[in-house]
């Protein structure tokens, strides 16, 4: 479907599955950090099509429960279809600003690349605090789009990042703010880590970071000169490509 600048966007569920496959390294880190064990109840807020739910469901076993929540009915439909035969997995339509759960429901909660899109991250974090049990663990992974590193023309890299941060992503630098926001919501921040997967395949990176689509959008918006943008894309496709995003991984805990 085209956006306001007339450039088609990819199928959201397929895109999120592709991201999950490309980001397998830091996702393993997040799974380890959740400290899952049989019998625990886990909330996956912003679960999308459910790409990460299987590993959590396996960890908590059928004696536990994983609840995926997403605000997009299409994502809920896709995740529900994927886990229709998993009785210990529940998929719910819901808004992170007003979670449909009682206080102190979950042992663990996670968000992965979803807080960047919400209207008020502080409110969502407060809701996560509310639905976690005392001592419950929160794990959040969020990118910092201003830190996306692309080898080549430095000024074009900066222009691309500026456009993405100002136009394409609501909370583009949420990663660097996670610890401060979590403390403000009442969490005890345990540690903040970073992950930076390196991409050498332009086609894969283009699918994940939308270099072609977003450069065209920036050109149409007047943020990048067409000749510069087209030259940059040609160089990225023909050269020794390297790109690396910066992802912040927050580990926090609800006080006892």
Secondary structure by P-SEA (a helix, b strand, c coil): cccccccccccaaaaaaaaaaaaaaaaaaaaaaaccccbbbbbbcccccccaaaaaaaaacccbbbbbbbccaaaaaaaaaaccccccbbbbbbccccccccccccccccccccccccccaaaaaaaaaaaccccbbbbbbbbccccccccccaaaaaaaaaaaaaccccccccccaaaaaaaaacccccbbbbbbbbbccaaaaaaacaaaaaaaaaaaaccccaaaaaaaaaaaaccbbbbbbbbbbbbbbccc
